[in-house]
């Protein structure tokens, strides 16, 4: 039995990793519906609070100072900030963590940044550039989570129910 693949064990595994931590889940109105709600459900055994940012004077949330007072207020009594989103939400969460002298470990970089790193290193940027067709690429993404004997981002995506959809989007 692979304990990392058992969905009922994910909350207890996470609780061991972040034992005695006070967690704030930071998202915007879009990423909350897509993934943060599921994160809250998975982490229900752990005391978490959520802050959902809504657009103020624009169609979407941008990394702007106007959101910081609420983020700083809500994160004062927290020692872990989980950002659900990329770019904007991550930047706002990192800023809040730095204000409280918490160490920040980037776990997921925005795709533009990753592509920039790969381009500079002259790496292929799509499956076709390495001779892999779309069907094989999809299967590779879906089954890659079984290669490692530990929890990976692919396991979390599967737990959240977004792995297959995300794999299709990537291809």
C-alpha positions as CSV (number, residue, x, y, z in Angstrom):
1,X,0.0,0.0,0.0
2,X,1.4,3.4,-1.0
3,X,0.4,5.7,1.8
4,X,1.0,8.8,-0.3
5,X,-1.7,7.8,-2.7
6,X,-4.4,7.3,-0.1
7,X,-6.5,10.5,-0.1
8,X,-7.7,9.9,3.5
9,X,-4.1,10.1,4.7
10,X,-3.2,13.4,2.9
11,X,-4.6,15.6,5.7
12,X,-2.8,13.6,8.4
13,X,0.5,13.7,6.4
14,X,0.2,17.5,5.9
15,X,-0.6,17.9,9.6
16,X,2.6,16.1,10.5
17,X,4.6,18.4,8.1
18,X,3.0,21.6,9.5
19,X,2.4,20.5,13.1
20,X,1.5,23.4,15.4
21,X,1.4,25.8,12.6
22,X,-1.3,28.5,12.1
23,X,-2.2,28.6,8.4
24,X,-3.6,31.2,6.2
25,X,-4.8,30.1,2.7
26,X,-4.5,33.1,0.4
27,X,-6.3,33.1,-2.9
28,X,-8.4,35.3,-5.2
29,X,-12.0,34.8,-6.2
30,X,-11.0,32.7,-9.2
31,X,-8.3,30.5,-7.6
32,X,-10.5,30.0,-4.6
33,X,-13.2,28.3,-6.6
34,X,-10.7,26.3,-8.7
35,X,-8.4,25.0,-5.9
36,X,-8.5,26.8,-2.5
37,X,-11.9,25.4,-1.5
38,X,-10.5,21.9,-2.1
39,X,-7.4,22.8,-0.1
40,X,-9.6,23.8,2.8
41,X,-11.5,20.5,2.7
42,X,-8.2,18.5,2.6
43,X,-6.8,20.5,5.5
44,X,-10.0,20.4,7.6
45,X,-8.2,18.5,10.3
46,X,-5.7,21.4,10.6
47,X,-6.8,24.8,11.9
48,X,-6.7,27.0,8.8
49,X,-8.3,30.4,7.9
50,X,-8.8,31.7,4.4
51,X,-8.6,35.1,2.8
52,X,-10.2,35.5,-0.6
53,X,-9.1,38.6,-2.5
54,X,-11.7,40.2,-4.7
55,X,-10.9,42.7,-7.5
56,X,-11.0,46.3,-6.4
57,X,-11.6,48.6,-9.3
58,X,-10.4,46.1,-12.0
59,X,-11.6,42.9,-13.5
60,X,-9.0,40.8,-11.6
61,X,-6.7,40.9,-8.6
62,X,-3.3,42.4,-9.3
63,X,-0.2,42.6,-7.1
64,X,-1.0,46.0,-5.8
65,X,-0.5,47.7,-2.4
66,X,-4.3,48.1,-1.9
67,X,-4.6,44.4,-1.0
68,X,-1.7,44.4,1.6
69,X,-3.5,45.9,4.7
70,X,-6.0,43.1,4.8
71,X,-3.4,40.4,4.0
72,X,-1.1,41.8,6.7
73,X,-4.0,42.0,9.2
74,X,-5.1,38.4,8.5
75,X,-1.6,36.9,8.6
76,X,-0.5,38.5,11.8
77,X,-1.3,35.5,13.9
78,X,-0.4,33.0,11.2
79,X,3.0,31.4,10.7
80,X,2.3,29.6,7.4
81,X,0.8,31.3,4.3
82,X,-0.3,28.9,1.6
83,X,-0.8,30.8,-1.6
84,X,-3.2,29.2,-4.1
85,X,-2.4,30.8,-7.4
86,X,0.7,31.9,-9.2
87,X,2.3,35.3,-9.8
88,X,0.0,37.8,-8.2
89,X,-1.2,35.8,-5.2
90,X,2.3,34.3,-4.6
91,X,3.9,37.8,-4.7
92,X,1.3,39.2,-2.2
93,X,1.8,36.2,0.1
94,X,5.6,36.5,-0.1
95,X,5.4,40.2,0.8
96,X,3.3,39.4,3.9
97,X,5.7,36.6,5.0
98,X,8.7,38.9,4.6
99,X,7.0,41.6,6.8
100,X,6.8,39.0,9.6
101,X,10.3,37.8,9.0
102,X,9.1,34.4,8.0
103,X,11.2,32.4,5.6
104,X,9.7,32.0,2.2
105,X,10.2,28.9,0.1
106,X,8.9,29.2,-3.4
107,X,7.2,25.9,-4.3
108,X,5.6,26.8,-7.6
109,X,7.0,29.4,-9.9
110,X,4.8,31.2,-12.5
111,X,5.0,29.4,-15.9
112,X,6.5,32.5,-17.6
113,X,9.4,32.4,-15.1
114,X,9.9,28.7,-15.7
115,X,9.8,29.1,-19.5
116,X,12.3,32.0,-19.2
117,X,14.8,29.7,-17.3
118,X,14.3,26.9,-19.8
119,X,14.8,29.2,-22.8
120,X,18.0,30.6,-21.3
121,X,19.3,27.0,-20.7
122,X,18.3,26.2,-24.4
123,X,15.9,23.5,-23.2
124,X,12.9,22.2,-25.1
125,X,9.7,24.1,-24.2
126,X,7.1,21.6,-25.5
127,X,6.7,17.9,-25.9
128,X,7.0,18.0,-29.7
129,X,10.5,19.4,-29.4
130,X,11.6,16.1,-27.8
131,X,9.7,13.9,-30.2
132,X,6.8,13.0,-27.8
133,X,3.2,13.0,-29.2
134,X,0.3,14.5,-27.3
135,X,-1.2,11.1,-26.3
136,X,2.1,9.9,-24.8
137,X,2.7,13.3,-23.1
138,X,-0.7,13.1,-21.4
139,X,-0.1,9.6,-20.2
140,X,3.3,10.6,-18.9
141,X,1.9,13.5,-16.8
142,X,-0.9,11.3,-15.4
143,X,1.4,8.4,-14.4
144,X,4.5,10.3,-13.4
145,X,3.1,10.7,-9.9
146,X,3.7,7.0,-9.3
147,X,7.5,7.3,-9.9
148,X,8.4,9.0,-6.6
149,X,7.9,7.4,-3.2
150,X,6.7,10.6,-1.7
151,X,4.1,13.3,-2.1
152,X,4.5,15.5,-5.2
153,X,2.6,18.3,-6.7
154,X,1.1,15.8,-9.1
155,X,-0.4,13.9,-6.1
156,X,-1.9,17.1,-4.8
157,X,-3.3,18.0,-8.2
158,X,-4.9,14.5,-8.3
159,X,-6.2,14.9,-4.8
160,X,-7.8,18.2,-5.8
161,X,-9.4,16.5,-8.8
162,X,-7.6,18.8,-11.3
163,X,-4.7,16.5,-12.6
164,X,-6.4,15.3,-15.7
165,X,-7.8,18.7,-16.7
166,X,-4.4,20.3,-16.0
167,X,-2.6,17.7,-18.0
168,X,-4.9,18.4,-21.0
169,X,-4.2,22.1,-20.6
170,X,-0.5,21.6,-20.6
171,X,-0.5,19.7,-23.8
